């Protein structure tokens, strides 16, 4: 299979995104263990709920997928 220039650019971007996701998962894992301090999010209660749920889903999904 041969990628076009656009395809190559998309692959590079996707690799960078996945690398950032790996870093985020590592950081979130360390934070959940207290290894790098405590994470506190201030703001509207509704937004905090949404953010916490989103982070939990993201971390659990990453752990399940082995990211």
Secondary structure, DSSP 8 states (H G I E B T S, - for coil): ----HHHHHHHHHHHHHHHHHHHHHHHHHHHHTTTT------S-HHHHHHHHHHHHHHHHHHHHHT-
